[in-house]
Amino acid sequence: MMKGLFIWWCLLAVLPVTAQQEQKVVSLEEAIRLAREQSLDAMVAKSQLRSAYWQYRNYRADLLPNVTLTGTLPSFNRTLSSYLKEDGTYKYISSNSISEQLALSVTQNIPLTGGALSLQSQVERVDQLDGDKTTEYMSVPFNVIFSQPLITANPLKWSMKIEPEKYKQAQQQFAVNMENVAVQAISYYFDLLLAMINVDIDRQNLKNSEKLMQIAQGKRERGLISDNDLLQLKLNYLNASSSLIQTEQAYEQKMFALRNYLGYNERVVIVPDMPEECPEVEVTFKEVMELANRNNPFRYDVVCRMLQARQQVAQAKAGRGFKADVYASIGFTGSDRTFKETYQNLRNREAVSLGISIPILNWGKGRGQVELARSQAEITRVQVEKETLNFEQDVMTAVKQYQEQNRLNEIVRLADTVARKRYKTAYETFVLGQISVLDLNAAQTEQDNARRTYVSQLYSSWVYFYALRRLTLYDFEKREDIIYQQEKY
């Protein structure tokens, strides 16, 4: 009954609607749903998750074999090249040829060591365009290549520790972002609701002021009230007129904000429906803290930051001194003037190399980089400890704030009822001439404030309820974790 009356009040409070506009009653639940589906904030959250997904896919691709086909089709060459003869003199010879080259390779990174293993197959053809115009083929049917840095921080090994945690964090952060969208929708919704109530209050006050002023003029003619009281009522009427203009402007601004956030066009006039009080659920700090530690992305953020700090230290240590790289390849190769024969008379093909780098004098730069990395790691550790304490404090505050809402809702609901009854009594008493204008104004102000306070308290209770959901990613009504359906990319 009260809900139906409120919608009727809201329809009265809506500014004049043109023929091209459409009034649409929207509940709080529907506003939250539309915001999650259509708002720009929701689209940003989905794009961020999509970006994290492809970053994770790229990491996974680094663990799988990489197949590559390369080639030169063709390469034309007409040049003069110097040639050293036996007598020590140089002679320039011309080269005029077309060559084609094609190679297929399969490469697998080795996470355990940080090296790479490749299998290659290659064929090349060279056509001489001058002289005897011969054609030569060269083939590498099979070649195994192994490369390994001997002293390394092994980035791939660290990625195997960090990237899965980062993706888990992104998934949980997406859920948090969607809960933030709900909180923002609640904020815009109650802003419009309160603006609409203010319009309704000011219209009713203007109507009452006009009626009271007419009654007062009759009383003044009979000498029942003073000029001061009559002037006060006229001032009340003027103030009510001014206040209505301001509240109507504020209403338009709040309508624009909610309409844009929910994705409606300018032809839609949203009429918010007075929400029920937020769900009443029993929560304890211990339960909420356990849920937050289990589901909140802060947990994964801490793990990632600590791992990244350790990785920076490991990289600094590996890069400060002696470095060595091993390269080895083994396979077969052949050449001939016919393509088939190049694969018949094969010869061994081997190569082994060891590359080293030894810093002789770097003025302590290597040590400085290690100490810098250690300092940064210590800063990260301290920051994480501080943020963990703040996180626990946020959880405790959220629990206490929500636990107080039921009692506050009851108080403001009762205050609203009492203030309405008091104003009705004061209005009737003033008409009989038994109280002053000041007493009537006080009753009206208290009634208006009580009504606004009731709506503001409803807003606070819903925000605190969703704050618990956002911290824990847990639906306390259904008693299950909050999991948003993710798009398939």
LUMBADREN-747537 format. One record per residue (C-alpha): chain; x, y, z. Coordinates in nm, 2 decimals, decimal comma, always signed. Example, Ala and Ser with C-alpha at 12.3 -4.5 7.8 and 13.67 -1.06 7.14 Angstrom:
mol;X;Y;Z
A;+1,23;-0,45;+0,78
A;+1,37;-0,11;+0,71
This chain:
mol;X;Y;Z
A;+0,00;+0,00;+0,00
A;+0,27;+0,25;+0,10
A;+0,47;+0,15;-0,20
A;+0,18;+0,23;-0,43
A;+0,12;+0,56;-0,27
A;+0,49;+0,65;-0,30
A;+0,49;+0,57;-0,68
A;+0,18;+0,80;-0,70
A;+0,37;+1,07;-0,51
A;+0,67;+1,03;-0,75
A;+0,45;+1,06;-1,06
A;+0,31;+1,39;-0,92
A;+0,67;+1,51;-0,85
A;+0,79;+1,44;-1,20
A;+0,83;+1,75;-1,41
A;+0,59;+1,79;-1,70
A;+0,64;+1,52;-1,95
A;+0,62;+1,59;-2,32
A;+0,44;+1,38;-2,58
A;+0,78;+1,24;-2,70
A;+0,88;+1,13;-2,35
A;+0,80;+0,81;-2,17
A;+0,77;+0,75;-1,80
A;+0,93;+0,43;-1,68
A;+0,90;+0,30;-1,32
A;+1,24;+0,14;-1,24
A;+1,30;-0,06;-0,92
A;+1,64;-0,06;-0,74
A;+1,70;-0,42;-0,84
A;+1,63;-0,34;-1,21
A;+1,86;-0,04;-1,20
A;+2,14;-0,25;-1,06
A;+2,08;-0,51;-1,33
A;+2,08;-0,25;-1,61
A;+2,40;-0,09;-1,48
A;+2,58;-0,42;-1,48
A;+2,47;-0,48;-1,84
A;+2,49;-0,14;-2,00
A;+2,69;+0,11;-1,80
A;+3,02;+0,24;-1,92
A;+3,18;+0,13;-1,59
A;+3,06;-0,23;-1,66
A;+3,21;-0,21;-2,01
A;+3,54;-0,09;-1,87
A;+3,54;-0,38;-1,62
A;+3,47;-0,63;-1,89
A;+3,75;-0,49;-2,11
A;+4,00;-0,50;-1,82
A;+3,91;-0,87;-1,76
A;+3,94;-0,94;-2,14
A;+4,29;-0,78;-2,14
A;+4,39;-0,99;-1,84
A;+4,26;-1,30;-2,01
A;+4,47;-1,25;-2,32
A;+4,78;-1,16;-2,11
A;+4,73;-1,50;-1,94
A;+4,68;-1,67;-2,27
A;+5,01;-1,52;-2,40
A;+5,19;-1,66;-2,09
A;+5,04;-2,00;-2,16
A;+5,15;-1,98;-2,52
A;+5,51;-1,93;-2,40
A;+5,49;-2,28;-2,24
A;+5,38;-2,45;-2,56
A;+5,58;-2,54;-2,88
A;+5,61;-2,25;-3,13
A;+5,60;-2,35;-3,50
A;+5,74;-2,10;-3,74
A;+5,78;-2,10;-4,12
A;+6,02;-1,84;-4,26
A;+6,14;-1,79;-4,61
A;+6,28;-1,56;-4,88
A;+6,08;-1,59;-5,20
A;+6,29;-1,47;-5,39
A;+6,60;-1,27;-5,33
A;+6,77;-1,11;-5,64
A;+7,14;-1,03;-5,61
A;+7,36;-0,84;-5,87
A;+7,68;-0,72;-5,70
A;+8,06;-0,69;-5,73
A;+8,25;-0,86;-5,45
A;+8,62;-0,84;-5,37
A;+8,82;-1,17;-5,40
A;+9,18;-1,22;-5,25
A;+9,40;-1,40;-5,50
A;+9,70;-1,63;-5,41
A;+9,95;-1,35;-5,50
A;+9,79;-1,12;-5,24
A;+9,61;-0,90;-5,48
A;+9,24;-0,84;-5,49
A;+9,01;-0,90;-5,78
A;+8,64;-0,80;-5,81
A;+8,41;-1,06;-5,93
A;+8,05;-1,02;-6,03
A;+7,76;-1,21;-5,88
A;+7,42;-1,23;-6,06
A;+7,18;-1,47;-5,90
A;+6,83;-1,54;-5,76
A;+6,79;-1,74;-5,44
A;+6,50;-1,88;-5,25
A;+6,51;-2,01;-4,90
A;+6,25;-2,18;-4,68
A;+6,28;-2,30;-4,32
A;+6,04;-2,47;-4,08
A;+6,12;-2,46;-3,70
A;+5,96;-2,59;-3,39
A;+6,08;-2,43;-3,07
A;+6,00;-2,53;-2,71
A;+6,09;-2,32;-2,41
A;+6,22;-2,52;-2,11
A;+6,07;-2,37;-1,79
A;+6,29;-2,57;-1,56
A;+6,62;-2,43;-1,69
A;+6,51;-2,12;-1,89
A;+6,67;-2,25;-2,21
A;+6,51;-2,34;-2,55
A;+6,51;-2,65;-2,77
A;+6,44;-2,61;-3,14
A;+6,40;-2,86;-3,43
A;+6,47;-2,71;-3,78
A;+6,44;-2,81;-4,14
A;+6,57;-2,59;-4,42
A;+6,61;-2,59;-4,80
A;+6,77;-2,33;-5,02
A;+6,81;-2,28;-5,40
A;+7,04;-2,06;-5,59
A;+7,01;-1,98;-5,96
A;+7,31;-1,83;-6,13
A;+7,20;-1,59;-6,40
A;+7,54;-1,55;-6,58
A;+7,83;-1,78;-6,67
A;+7,71;-2,14;-6,70
A;+7,38;-2,06;-6,54
A;+7,38;-2,34;-6,29
A;+7,13;-2,42;-6,02
A;+7,25;-2,53;-5,67
A;+7,04;-2,68;-5,39
A;+7,13;-2,69;-5,02
A;+6,92;-2,87;-4,76
A;+6,92;-2,92;-4,38
A;+6,67;-3,20;-4,34
A;+6,71;-3,22;-3,96
A;+6,88;-2,99;-3,71
A;+6,85;-2,98;-3,33
A;+6,94;-2,66;-3,16
A;+6,98;-2,61;-2,78
A;+7,05;-2,27;-2,62
A;+7,08;-2,22;-2,25
A;+7,20;-1,93;-2,03
A;+7,40;-2,08;-1,75
A;+7,34;-1,81;-1,49
A;+6,99;-1,66;-1,51
A;+6,69;-1,56;-1,30
A;+6,48;-1,78;-1,54
A;+6,20;-1,53;-1,63
A;+5,97;-1,81;-1,75
A;+6,00;-1,99;-1,41
A;+5,89;-1,68;-1,23
A;+5,61;-1,62;-1,48
A;+5,48;-1,97;-1,39
A;+5,45;-1,85;-1,03
A;+5,32;-1,49;-1,10
A;+5,09;-1,51;-1,41
A;+4,83;-1,76;-1,27
A;+4,80;-1,54;-0,95
A;+4,76;-1,23;-1,16
A;+4,48;-1,39;-1,36
A;+4,30;-1,50;-1,05
A;+4,33;-1,15;-0,92
A;+4,19;-1,01;-1,24
A;+3,89;-1,25;-1,22
A;+3,82;-1,15;-0,86
A;+3,88;-0,78;-0,94
A;+3,62;-0,81;-1,21
A;+3,36;-0,92;-0,96
A;+3,46;-0,64;-0,73
A;+3,43;-0,39;-1,01
A;+3,08;-0,52;-1,09
A;+2,99;-0,47;-0,73
A;+3,12;-0,12;-0,75
A;+2,89;-0,07;-1,05
A;+2,60;-0,18;-0,83
A;+2,70;+0,07;-0,56
A;+2,73;+0,35;-0,81
A;+2,39;+0,26;-0,95
A;+2,24;+0,27;-0,59
A;+2,40;+0,61;-0,54
A;+2,25;+0,76;-0,86
A;+1,92;+0,59;-0,79
A;+1,88;+0,73;-0,44
A;+2,01;+1,07;-0,56
A;+1,71;+1,08;-0,81
A;+1,48;+0,94;-0,55
A;+1,57;+1,21;-0,29
A;+1,55;+1,48;-0,56
A;+1,20;+1,36;-0,65
A;+1,10;+1,36;-0,29
A;+1,24;+1,72;-0,25
A;+1,02;+1,83;-0,55
A;+0,72;+1,66;-0,39
A;+0,79;+1,82;-0,05
A;+0,84;+2,17;-0,20
A;+0,52;+2,14;-0,41
A;+0,32;+2,04;-0,11
A;+0,48;+2,31;+0,10
A;+0,40;+2,57;-0,17
A;+0,04;+2,45;-0,18
A;+0,01;+2,46;+0,20
A;+0,18;+2,80;+0,21
A;-0,07;+2,95;-0,04
A;-0,36;+2,80;+0,15
A;-0,23;+2,92;+0,49
A;-0,17;+3,27;+0,35
A;-0,53;+3,29;+0,23
A;-0,65;+3,18;+0,57
A;-0,42;+3,43;+0,74
A;-0,54;+3,72;+0,53
A;-0,90;+3,65;+0,65
A;-0,78;+3,63;+1,01
A;-0,59;+3,96;+0,97
A;-0,90;+4,13;+0,85
A;-1,08;+4,01;+1,16
A;-0,78;+4,12;+1,38
A;-0,71;+3,76;+1,49
A;-0,34;+3,77;+1,39
A;-0,07;+4,03;+1,37
A;+0,09;+4,19;+1,06
A;+0,41;+4,01;+1,15
A;+0,25;+3,67;+1,13
A;+0,09;+3,75;+0,80
A;+0,42;+3,88;+0,66
A;+0,59;+3,56;+0,78
A;+0,34;+3,35;+0,59
A;+0,39;+3,55;+0,28
A;+0,77;+3,50;+0,32
A;+0,71;+3,13;+0,36
A;+0,52;+3,13;+0,03
A;+0,80;+3,31;-0,15
A;+1,07;+3,08;+0,00
A;+0,86;+2,78;-0,10
A;+0,84;+2,91;-0,46
A;+1,21;+2,97;-0,48
A;+1,29;+2,63;-0,32
A;+1,07;+2,45;-0,58
A;+1,26;+2,60;-0,87
A;+1,59;+2,49;-0,72
A;+1,47;+2,14;-0,65
A;+1,33;+2,10;-1,00
A;+1,67;+2,19;-1,14
A;+1,84;+1,94;-0,91
A;+1,59;+1,68;-1,02
A;+1,67;+1,73;-1,38
A;+2,04;+1,69;-1,31
A;+1,99;+1,37;-1,11
A;+1,76;+1,23;-1,38
A;+2,03;+1,30;-1,64
A;+2,30;+1,12;-1,43
A;+2,09;+0,80;-1,37
A;+1,95;+0,79;-1,72
A;+2,29;+0,80;-1,87
A;+2,44;+0,55;-1,63
A;+2,16;+0,30;-1,71
A;+2,19;+0,35;-2,08
A;+1,85;+0,51;-2,14
A;+1,80;+0,78;-2,40
A;+1,67;+1,13;-2,33
A;+1,31;+1,04;-2,41
A;+1,28;+0,82;-2,10
A;+1,18;+0,97;-1,77
A;+1,28;+0,74;-1,49
A;+1,05;+0,71;-1,19
A;+1,23;+0,54;-0,90
A;+1,03;+0,30;-0,69
A;+1,08;+0,33;-0,31
A;+1,30;+0,03;-0,23
A;+1,23;-0,21;+0,06
A;+1,48;-0,20;+0,34
A;+1,80;-0,38;+0,27
A;+1,81;-0,75;+0,35
A;+1,87;-0,83;+0,72
A;+2,13;-1,10;+0,76
A;+2,33;-1,21;+1,06
A;+2,70;-1,15;+1,01
A;+3,00;-1,17;+1,24
A;+3,35;-1,02;+1,20
A;+3,51;-1,36;+1,20
A;+3,28;-1,49;+0,92
A;+3,33;-1,18;+0,71
A;+3,70;-1,18;+0,76
A;+3,73;-1,54;+0,65
A;+3,52;-1,48;+0,34
A;+3,73;-1,16;+0,26
A;+4,06;-1,35;+0,29
A;+3,93;-1,63;+0,07
A;+3,76;-1,43;-0,21
A;+3,89;-1,07;-0,21
A;+4,14;-0,99;-0,49
A;+4,36;-0,83;-0,23
A;+4,49;-1,17;-0,14
A;+4,62;-1,24;-0,49
A;+4,75;-0,89;-0,52
A;+4,97;-0,95;-0,21
A;+5,10;-1,27;-0,35
A;+5,18;-1,12;-0,69
A;+5,36;-0,82;-0,54
A;+5,58;-1,03;-0,31
A;+5,67;-1,27;-0,59
A;+5,76;-0,97;-0,82
A;+5,98;-0,82;-0,55
A;+6,16;-1,16;-0,51
A;+6,20;-1,18;-0,89
A;+6,36;-0,84;-0,90
A;+6,61;-0,94;-0,64
A;+6,69;-1,27;-0,83
A;+6,74;-1,08;-1,16
A;+6,97;-0,83;-0,99
A;+7,18;-1,11;-0,84
A;+7,20;-1,30;-1,17
A;+7,30;-0,99;-1,37
A;+7,57;-0,85;-1,14
A;+7,86;-1,09;-1,22
A;+7,97;-1,37;-1,45
A;+7,74;-1,46;-1,74
A;+7,76;-1,76;-1,97
A;+7,55;-1,89;-2,26
A;+7,57;-2,23;-2,42
A;+7,47;-2,29;-2,78
A;+7,48;-2,63;-2,95
A;+7,33;-2,77;-3,27
A;+7,36;-3,10;-3,44
A;+7,20;-3,23;-3,77
A;+7,26;-3,32;-4,13
A;+7,31;-3,11;-4,44
A;+7,36;-3,18;-4,81
A;+7,40;-2,99;-5,14
A;+7,37;-3,08;-5,51
A;+7,25;-2,95;-5,84
A;+6,93;-3,15;-5,82
A;+6,68;-3,12;-5,54
A;+6,65;-3,49;-5,49
A;+7,02;-3,55;-5,45
A;+7,06;-3,29;-5,18
A;+6,88;-3,53;-4,95
A;+7,09;-3,84;-5,05
A;+7,45;-3,77;-4,97
A;+7,41;-3,60;-4,63
A;+7,70;-3,48;-4,41
A;+7,71;-3,41;-4,04
A;+7,64;-3,06;-3,93
A;+7,75;-2,96;-3,58
A;+7,81;-2,64;-3,39
A;+7,90;-2,57;-3,03
A;+7,97;-2,23;-2,86
A;+8,01;-2,10;-2,51
A;+7,97;-1,73;-2,47
A;+8,09;-1,55;-2,15
A;+8,07;-1,21;-2,00
A;+8,28;-1,11;-1,70
A;+8,25;-0,76;-1,56
A;+8,61;-0,64;-1,48
A;+8,53;-0,29;-1,34
A;+8,18;-0,15;-1,30
A;+8,23;+0,06;-0,99
A;+8,00;-0,14;-0,77
A;+7,70;-0,11;-1,01
A;+7,61;-0,48;-0,98
A;+7,61;-0,47;-0,60
A;+7,41;-0,14;-0,61
A;+7,15;-0,30;-0,82
A;+7,11;-0,59;-0,58
A;+7,09;-0,36;-0,28
A;+6,83;-0,15;-0,46
A;+6,62;-0,45;-0,54
A;+6,64;-0,57;-0,18
A;+6,54;-0,22;-0,06
A;+6,24;-0,22;-0,30
A;+6,15;-0,57;-0,18
A;+6,16;-0,45;+0,18
A;+5,94;-0,15;+0,10
A;+5,69;-0,38;-0,07
A;+5,69;-0,61;+0,24
A;+5,62;-0,32;+0,47
A;+5,35;-0,17;+0,24
A;+5,18;-0,51;+0,22
A;+5,18;-0,54;+0,60
A;+5,03;-0,19;+0,63
A;+4,77;-0,26;+0,36
A;+4,68;-0,59;+0,53
A;+4,61;-0,41;+0,86
A;+4,40;-0,14;+0,67
A;+4,21;-0,42;+0,49
A;+4,12;-0,59;+0,82
A;+4,02;-0,25;+0,96
A;+3,80;-0,19;+0,66
A;+3,63;-0,53;+0,71
A;+3,57;-0,45;+1,08
A;+3,42;-0,11;+1,00
A;+3,20;-0,25;+0,73
A;+3,06;-0,52;+0,96
A;+2,99;-0,27;+1,24
A;+2,83;-0,02;+1,00
A;+2,60;-0,29;+0,86
A;+2,51;-0,43;+1,20
A;+2,38;-0,09;+1,31
A;+2,15;-0,04;+1,01
A;+1,86;-0,24;+1,13
A;+1,83;-0,03;+1,45
A;+1,88;+0,29;+1,26
A;+1,61;+0,20;+1,00
A;+1,36;+0,14;+1,28
A;+1,44;+0,47;+1,44
A;+1,41;+0,69;+1,13
A;+1,10;+0,50;+1,02
A;+0,94;+0,58;+1,35
A;+1,06;+0,94;+1,34
A;+0,91;+0,99;+0,99
A;+0,57;+0,86;+1,12
A;+0,58;+1,09;+1,43
A;+0,69;+1,39;+1,23
A;+0,40;+1,34;+0,98
A;+0,14;+1,32;+1,26
A;+0,29;+1,62;+1,44
A;+0,27;+1,84;+1,13
A;-0,09;+1,73;+1,07
A;-0,18;+1,82;+1,42
A;+0,01;+2,15;+1,41
A;-0,16;+2,25;+1,08
A;-0,51;+2,18;+1,22
A;-0,42;+2,37;+1,54
A;-0,29;+2,67;+1,35
A;-0,61;+2,69;+1,15
A;-0,79;+2,71;+1,48
A;-0,55;+2,99;+1,59
A;-0,41;+2,81;+1,88
A;-0,04;+2,81;+1,78
A;+0,19;+3,06;+1,62
A;+0,34;+3,06;+1,27
A;+0,68;+2,98;+1,42
A;+0,54;+2,66;+1,57
A;+0,39;+2,56;+1,24
A;+0,71;+2,63;+1,05
A;+0,91;+2,41;+1,30
A;+0,66;+2,12;+1,26
A;+0,69;+2,15;+0,88
A;+1,07;+2,16;+0,88
A;+1,08;+1,85;+1,11
A;+0,84;+1,66;+0,88
A;+1,05;+1,74;+0,57
A;+1,38;+1,66;+0,74
A;+1,24;+1,33;+0,88
A;+1,12;+1,22;+0,53
A;+1,46;+1,31;+0,38
A;+1,64;+1,13;+0,66
A;+1,44;+0,82;+0,61
A;+1,54;+0,80;+0,24
A;+1,90;+0,88;+0,32
A;+1,91;+0,60;+0,58
A;+1,77;+0,36;+0,33
A;+2,05;+0,46;+0,09
A;+2,31;+0,41;+0,36
A;+2,18;+0,06;+0,46
A;+2,19;-0,05;+0,09
A;+2,54;+0,09;+0,04
A;+2,67;-0,08;+0,36
A;+2,51;-0,41;+0,25
A;+2,68;-0,40;-0,08
A;+3,01;-0,29;+0,08
A;+3,00;-0,63;+0,26
A;+2,93;-0,81;-0,07
A;+3,22;-0,62;-0,24
A;+3,47;-0,70;+0,04
A;+3,38;-1,07;+0,06
A;+3,24;-1,14;-0,29
A;+2,97;-1,34;-0,11
A;+2,59;-1,33;-0,14
A;+2,47;-1,34;+0,22
A;+2,11;-1,39;+0,11
A;+2,18;-1,70;-0,10
A;+2,48;-1,81;+0,11
A;+2,71;-1,86;-0,19
A;+3,01;-1,70;-0,35
A;+2,94;-1,42;-0,60
A;+3,05;-1,54;-0,95
A;+2,98;-1,33;-1,25
A;+2,94;-1,51;-1,59
A;+3,24;-1,42;-1,80
A;+3,24;-1,37;-2,17
A;+3,40;-1,63;-2,40
A;+3,68;-1,47;-2,59
